[in-house]
Amino acid sequence: MKHWLKRNLAFARLGIQTNLEYRFNFFIDAIVQPAMTAGIEIFLWFALFAATNTETLNGYSKESYLAYVIWAAFVGRIAISWMYEHMMMDEIETGSINAIILRPMTFFEYYLSQLLGYKLVIFLFSSLVPLSIVLYFGLPTALNRLPLVALLIFYYLIFIHAMSFMTACLAFFLNRVRSFTLVKNFTIYIVSGELFPLDLLPTFWKKLFLNMPFAAGVYLPVGYLTNRISTELFLTGFINISIGLVVVLFLSYIIWRKGLRSYSGTGA
């Protein structure tokens, strides 16, 4: 256990150092992109409320929606792993995965620890932006809930990494597996609640999406943080992620084992 922990902490530091080496890219990833997304959505919600000439929408005020979209833009940026997904695909496609599978570690944990280490730094830096905005404008945010929200986000990251691992393993069999990444990420963008709060959906679709683990990526943590949902609904996110994680890990293991049996590495 001691060696496992030491090894994975080293992987986490590697992920942090690798990404902080390119500080401008880090600044774009952690601050600029989510800030631009939040800015666009703020203008859209202002326009929507102005067009409808109403003070509330679905029982929530304009301030509530503004708080939601500001936090959702940054949380949604944290709760993705497309960069490491592409890296895992490259390892398999080029054959450089040989250097990993021959060492006393797993391909899964090698990139998971790097992902969590990097996302921890992203979370610490990027969360300062929405925090400053909601405090300055007095937007509804329950800051005492932030530690529990962070716990759910990082648990969700393990699930997302498992999905990325499963998708990357398809590179053992397919040449254009990156198309799955685009479809997967766009679908998650909608069903996670990053595009709009899931409570705006019709009852059937709302229940369906809330019972999926993807809602724990944006809607549940942001909804809980901005007082849109109850504690009971928020805690279902941990259950849904656990169920989804078991399913995805099982499928990933099958694809991984079959991929290794058919794999012949010729790279480094």
N, C-alpha and C positions, 0 to 999 in steps of 0.2 A: 504493500500500500504506500509506503514511504517513497519507494522508487517511482511508482506510478504518478504520485502527486508531484514529485520533483521534476519528472519528465514533462508532464503536462504544463506545469508552471513555466518551464523553459520554452515550450511551444507557444504559450500565451505571450511571453516576452518577445519571442521572435515575431509574432504577428504585430505587436505594438511597434517594435523597432522598424520593421519593414515598411509599415504604412506611414510612420512619422518621418521617415527618411525623406519623403516627398511632401513637404509641409504645405505646398500650394494645393496639391491634390487632396490632402486631408482637409484643408480649409473649405474647398469646394464641396467635398462630400459631407462634411459635418455641419456647415453653416449655410453656404450659398444656395445649394440646390433645394434643401428643405425650406429656406427662407423665401425663395422665389415661388415655390409651390404654394406656400401659405399665403403669400401676397396675392397670387392669382385667385385663389379660392376666396379670400376675404373680399375682393372686388366683386366676385360672382354672388356672394351672399348678400352684400350690400345692394347689388342690383336686384336680386330676387325680392328682398324685403321692400325695396322702393317700388318695384313693379306691382307687388300684391297689396301695397298700402296697408300693411298689418303690423301689429306689434309683436305677435307671436306666430309660430309655425309649429304645428303638431304639439302645442303646449309648451314650447320652449322659446325664450326670447332671442333677439338678435345677438345679445352679448353671449348667450350660451352657445350659439352656433359659432361665433367668432373664436371663443375659447376652444371649442372642439377642433376647428380646422387648423388653428395654430399648433395645438399639441399633436394633432393627427399627422401633420406634415413631417414633424421631427421624429415621432415615434415610428411612423411608417418607414422612414429612412433607416432607422436603427434595426427594425425587424425584417431585414432582407439579407440574403447572402449570395447574390448573383456573382459577385467577384470571386469568391472562393469556389463557387460552383464551376465557373469557367476554368479556374486553376486546376480543379480535380479532373475536368474533362481533358485539359491539355496534357496532364500527367499520363492519362491512359492512352490518348491518341498518339503521343510522341514516344511512348515507351519509357519515359523517365520515372514511371511508377516503380520500376525495378529497384531503384535506390531506396524506396520506402518500404516495400513489402519484404525486403530481405533484412530489415533492421528490427530490433525488438520493440516494435510499436505497431499500431494499426493505422491504416490509411484514414479511417474514420476519425480517430481521436487526434491525429496529427493536425488535421484542418479544423476540427471542432475547437480545439484549445486556442488556435490562432484566431479563429472567428470571435470567440468569447472575449479574448484579450483585447482585440481591436475594437469590438463593440462597446466594451467597458469604457475605453477612452472616448469614443464617439459620444456615448451617453453622458459622460461627465462634462464634456465641452458643449455639445449641441443643446442639452437641456437648459443651459443658462439663457439661451435666446428666448424660447417661449416663456420661461419663468420670468424673465425681465419684462416681457411684453404684458403678460397677464397681471403682474403686480403694478405696472405703471398705469394701465388703463382700468384696473379694478375688475377684471373679467373673472367669472366664477371658476375657482380652482381650489380643491381641497388638498393643500400641500402636505398635510399629515398623512395622506394616502400614498404619497410618492414612493416610499420604500417598498410597499407591497406591490405597487404597480411595476416598479423596476424588477421585482422578483418574477412576476408573471411574464414580463417582456423577455427576460433572459431564459426562462423555461421554454417559452415559445421559440426562441432562437435555436434551442436544441432540436426541437421538432422541425423547424425550417431547414436546419443543417441536414437532418436525416432525409428530408425530401430532396435536397440538393445532391446528397450522396447517392440516393436512388436514381435520380435523373442522370448524374454523371456516370454511373455504372452502365447506363445504356450505351455509352460510347464503346463498350466492348463489342457491341453488335451492330451499331448504326454509325453512319458517317456524318449525318446532319442532325445530331442530337441537340444542338443549340436551339433549334426551332422549338423544342419542348420547353426550354427555359423561358423564351419569350411568351408563349401561351400560358405557362404556369404563372409567371409573374404578373401578367395582365389580369388573369383570373383572380389571383390573390388580392390584387389592388382593389378589385371591386368587392369581393365577398368578405374582406377583412374590415371594411368600413372606412378605408382611407379616402375614398372618393366622396362619400357622403355617409352620415350616420345611418346605421342599419334600422333604427326605429322609424325611418321614413318609408320603409318598404311595406307592402301589403302583409297582412298577418301571416299568411302561409310562408312567404319567402323570408320574412323576419325570423320565424321560428326555425326554419330550415338552416339559415346561415348562422344563427346563434348556437345551434347544436353542432356546428362544425368547429374544429380547432382553430380555423383561420380568424374567427372573430376575436380570439385572444391576442391577435397581432396588433390591432389598432382599436377597434370599437370598445371592447371590454376595458382595457386599461385607460383609454382616453375618456370613455363614458363614465367610468368610476372616478377618475380624477376631476372631472368637470360636473360631478353630481347628477349625471343623467340616468344612472342605473343604480340598483341596490347592491349591497354587499353580497347577498345570496347569489345574484346573477353573476357578479364578478367572479366569485369563487368557482362557479361552474367551468370557468376557463381552464383551471388547473385539471379538472376531471376530463374535459374534452381533449386537452393536449395529451394527457396520459394515454387515453384510448387511441388517439391518432398516432402517437409515438410508437406504441406497441405494434400497430398495424404496419406502419411505414418501415420500422426496423425489421420486421419479419420479411416483408417484401424485398427490402434492401439486401438482406442476408442471402435470400434465394438468388437474386440477380447477381450479386457479388460472387457467390460461389460458382454459378454457371459461367459467369464472365471469366473468372480465373481459369476454369477448365478449358475454355476455348481460346485463351489469350496466349500469344507468343510475342514477348517483348523484344524489340530490337534496338531500343534507344539506350540512353545512358543508365 
